[in-house]
Amino acid sequence: MSVDVLLGLQWGDEGKGKVVDYLASTYKVVARFQGGPNAGHTLEFDGIKHVLHQIPSGIFRADIKNIVGNGVVLDPVIFKKEIEDLAHLGLDARKNLFISKKAQLILPTHRLLDAYQEEVKGSKKIGSTLKGIGPTYQDKIGRQGLRVGDITLPGFNKRYKALRDKHLSMIKNDEIAQNIKELEPPFLEAIEYLKELFLVGSEYLINEELAANNKVLAEGAQGSLLDVDFGSYPFVTSSNTMVAGACNGLGVAPSKIGQVMGVFKAYCTRVGSGPFPTELFDETGEQLRNQGHEFGATTGRPRRCGWLDLPALKYAIMINGVNQLFMMKADVLAGFDVIKVCTGYELEDGTTTEKLPYDLVNQSVTPIYKELRGWTDTMPASANYNDVSEPLKNYVKFIEDEVGVPIKIVSMGPDRSETVIR
């Protein structure tokens, strides 16, 4: 059996949580392979909205094992709260939740370092979620981080205090550093809570499931255009958000990768700083934001909105080897008379290209647009793709023809039921 991978193809917030929840019933295992509480995966069903930050999106199905892989950076305080929030819904997440012993721990001082580093950057800040993600990955690469499995070993408290004190010595702002007094007690309490959960060698667990012929779904966080290697550097996250990250973040061989499913919005959004060629600063952009309820699930910040960017989408499809697509939020575009799609860029020297420029961060590009007729569709009562309007079908076909990959799902609303299968 192979590992299917589902990931975002834009700058995050594509709607991955809904898709994982929708597909989860066909899998025995759902595993997160990178990122941390900077992710916000929103699921909506039975009239209730759920936002998950670190727990895999298969958690609402009791027969599925949910694994937090070694590539994840874990905040014990947020993790504990997530589990407790689910308990209020009558769901005991601890029964089918497994955490890799090799996942890195986010310490309170990682969060303080994050805030301090953003302050020092001033106008050049990257728009961090201030969850401590970057500093935690820095410690991981610097070979001084603490892992989940370390909490069960003698001497953990001593190692924690040594790293804490080292972090505090790096923060040259007493106002920020003083926050450790507030953050540390709940962290230490959450560490004790974490010890009661299933802490496992997740690479063994996943490969044992594969050997037993059980289907595994790897759930990515953020989006491909935020990948630390292939995204709009330095305005990226600190992990590999593409398919290769699933191998590193779960301990599975590349030969075990099966279907690669890419999720994208029918338009584009971005949170924080960084290049966004098709961003709209007018009433149209505001309309997209309001109709799409485009506010960050993790930060609450308003998302920047713009038209669909095909060169960026093609790039993400190429580096991931995507073989099926899921288009989200088609309903948000309902009501626009004309919908634009970027098919290429005009560069500063007057030349045109359909590729993402290396220096997109500093080079100004002008989108080249194709206009298509809009639609007024809502979710068809039949849930049948044949019953959606011709303009929407034409939009789907145009994208498929341009990128060369079939669109298998068209989402027409946030609820699990508002999904059209092709």
Secondary structure, DSSP 8 states (H G I E B T S, - for coil): --EEEEEESSSS-SSHHHHHHHHGGG-SEEEE-SB-TT--EEEEETTEEEEESSS-TTTTSTTSEEEE-TTBEE-HHHHHHHHHHHHTTT--GGGGEEEETTSEE--HHHHHHHHHHHHHHGGG-----SSSHHHHHHHHHTT---BGGGGGSTTHHHHHHHHHHHHHHH---HHHHTTHHHHHHHHHHHHHHHTTSEEE-HHHHHHHHHHTT--EEEE--S-GGG-TTTSSTTSS-SS--SHHHHHHHHT--GGGEEEEEEEEESSEEE-SSS--TTB--SHHHHHHHHHTT-B-TTT--B-EEE-EEHHHHHHHHHHHT--EEEEE-GGGGTT-SEEEEEEEEE-TTS-EESS--TTTTTS--EEEEEEEE-------TT-BGGGS-HHHHHHHHHHHHHH-S-EEEEE-SSBTT-EEE-
